[in-house]
Amino acid sequence: MQPRLMIYRHDEFPCHLNWQAVSFIRAVWPWINNGLLRETYGAHLRPVHFALVLEDLLISYAAVIEMTIGHTGETVRLFGLGNVFTYPSFRKQGYGSQVVTAATQYIQSSAADVAALFCEPNLAGFYAKAGWQEIHGVTIFTGKGGLPTASAATRMMLFVSEKGRSGRGAFESAPLSLQHGW
Ligand SMILES: CC(C)(COP(=O)(O)OP(=O)(O)OC[C@H]1O[C@@H](n2cnc3c(N)ncnc32)[C@H](O)[C@@H]1OP(=O)(O)O)[C@@H](O)C(=O)NCCC(=O)NCCS
């Protein structure tokens, strides 16, 4: 039986899939919300959930979030791709690529100017296959009242709108300042 791709707006994301996604994240990325996570992303980020499911089981998952940021004097609609995972028994069968491709297509046809994701350097090729481009500019996270920290993660981006495409150089040369990663 092949998993089925389901796409949900945040208020439609079924409870049983939410808890499977949250449980994976709590086990694998325990520093997120100090393990006190109850949803993959808050409603204020307007998440859209991409889930490959086998009946009631979550196999592979990715989410797209939305925000508006200021960058080099411009207001930019930035979408984020995050919480990408496949449950270990189902890896290396193309499921991760399937959710990433579906999420990427969604972003490409959205109102985003640009999109970004953060990953380990060894996953850059995995995302590049779906069209993401590695951008070497500095990313600074301003955090919750602490000192700003520069991210060591690889930043990959999509340049979606005309405004986003023409602003590509600015994303490579000027630091990208964000409250938090995703
Ligand atoms: C990264 C991750 C999501 C990939 O999921 P996946 O379902 O294994 O992804 P895919 O099967 O589409 O692709 C993985 C690799 O398997 C290969 N592959 C795909 N189908 C295959 C098949 N039928 N047979 C053998 N290999 C295959 C792909 O070529 C790919 O290789 P690459 O890494 O060189 O690009 C998964 O390993 C994971 O959940 N990791 C832990 C969480 C994590 O780190 N997430 C990323 C956050 S940025």
The ligand as a MOL file (V3000), in Angstrom:
LIG
                    3D

  0  0  0     0  0            999 V3000
M  V30 BEGIN CTAB
M  V30 COUNTS 48 50 0 0 0
M  V30 BEGIN ATOM
M  V30 1 C 16.0920 13.9600 5.5430 0
M  V30 2 C 14.8850 13.0230 5.4740 0
M  V30 3 C 13.6220 13.8390 5.6320 0
M  V30 4 C 14.8720 12.3600 4.0940 0
M  V30 5 O 13.6820 11.6030 4.0190 0
M  V30 6 P 13.5580 10.3610 3.0270 0
M  V30 7 O 12.1330 9.9650 3.0220 0
M  V30 8 O 14.5720 9.3490 3.3350 0
M  V30 9 O 13.9190 11.1080 1.6660 0
M  V30 10 P 14.0570 10.4670 0.2030 0
M  V30 11 O 13.8510 9.0110 0.2440 0
M  V30 12 O 13.1980 11.2700 -0.6950 0
M  V30 13 O 15.5340 10.8090 -0.1660 0
M  V30 14 C 16.5930 10.4510 0.6980 0
M  V30 15 C 17.6930 9.8460 -0.0980 0
M  V30 16 O 17.2880 8.5360 -0.4800 0
M  V30 17 C 17.4700 8.3660 -1.8740 0
M  V30 18 N 16.3560 7.5540 -2.3670 0
M  V30 19 C 15.1330 7.9700 -2.6900 0
M  V30 20 N 14.3790 6.9220 -3.1110 0
M  V30 21 C 15.1640 5.8290 -3.0160 0
M  V30 22 C 14.9720 4.4490 -3.2840 0
M  V30 23 N 13.8160 3.9750 -3.7720 0
M  V30 24 N 16.0080 3.6050 -3.0320 0
M  V30 25 C 17.1670 4.0730 -2.5440 0
M  V30 26 N 17.4040 5.3710 -2.2850 0
M  V30 27 C 16.4340 6.2260 -2.5270 0
M  V30 28 C 17.4120 9.7510 -2.4550 0
M  V30 29 O 18.1800 9.8230 -3.6540 0
M  V30 30 C 17.9860 10.5850 -1.3620 0
M  V30 31 O 19.3670 10.6710 -1.5230 0
M  V30 32 P 20.1330 12.0360 -1.2400 0
M  V30 33 O 20.0850 12.2090 0.2560 0
M  V30 34 O 21.4930 11.7750 -1.7620 0
M  V30 35 O 19.3900 13.1110 -1.9500 0
M  V30 36 C 14.9890 11.8950 6.5420 0
M  V30 37 O 16.2440 11.2870 6.4580 0
M  V30 38 C 14.7400 12.3500 7.9710 0
M  V30 39 O 13.6140 12.3660 8.4490 0
M  V30 40 N 15.8200 12.7320 8.6980 0
M  V30 41 C 15.7040 13.1370 10.1010 0
M  V30 42 C 15.0400 14.4790 10.2290 0
M  V30 43 C 15.8110 15.5520 9.4640 0
M  V30 44 O 17.0040 15.6810 9.5940 0
M  V30 45 N 15.0710 16.3490 8.6620 0
M  V30 46 C 15.6290 17.4310 7.8700 0
M  V30 47 C 15.4940 18.7230 8.5690 0
M  V30 48 S 16.2670 20.0500 7.6690 0
M  V30 END ATOM
M  V30 BEGIN BOND
M  V30 1 1 1 2
M  V30 2 1 2 3
M  V30 3 1 2 4
M  V30 4 1 2 36
M  V30 5 1 4 5
M  V30 6 1 5 6
M  V30 7 2 6 7
M  V30 8 1 6 8
M  V30 9 1 6 9
M  V30 10 1 9 10
M  V30 11 2 10 11
M  V30 12 1 10 12
M  V30 13 1 10 13
M  V30 14 1 13 14
M  V30 15 1 14 15
M  V30 16 1 15 16
M  V30 17 1 15 30
M  V30 18 1 16 17
M  V30 19 1 17 18
M  V30 20 1 17 28
M  V30 21 1 18 19
M  V30 22 1 18 27
M  V30 23 2 19 20
M  V30 24 1 20 21
M  V30 25 1 21 22
M  V30 26 2 21 27
M  V30 27 1 22 23
M  V30 28 2 22 24
M  V30 29 1 24 25
M  V30 30 2 25 26
M  V30 31 1 26 27
M  V30 32 1 28 29
M  V30 33 1 28 30
M  V30 34 1 30 31
M  V30 35 1 31 32
M  V30 36 2 32 33
M  V30 37 1 32 34
M  V30 38 1 32 35
M  V30 39 1 36 37
M  V30 40 1 36 38
M  V30 41 2 38 39
M  V30 42 1 38 40
M  V30 43 1 40 41
M  V30 44 1 41 42
M  V30 45 1 42 43
M  V30 46 2 43 44
M  V30 47 1 43 45
M  V30 48 1 45 46
M  V30 49 1 46 47
M  V30 50 1 47 48
M  V30 END BOND
M  V30 END CTAB
M  END
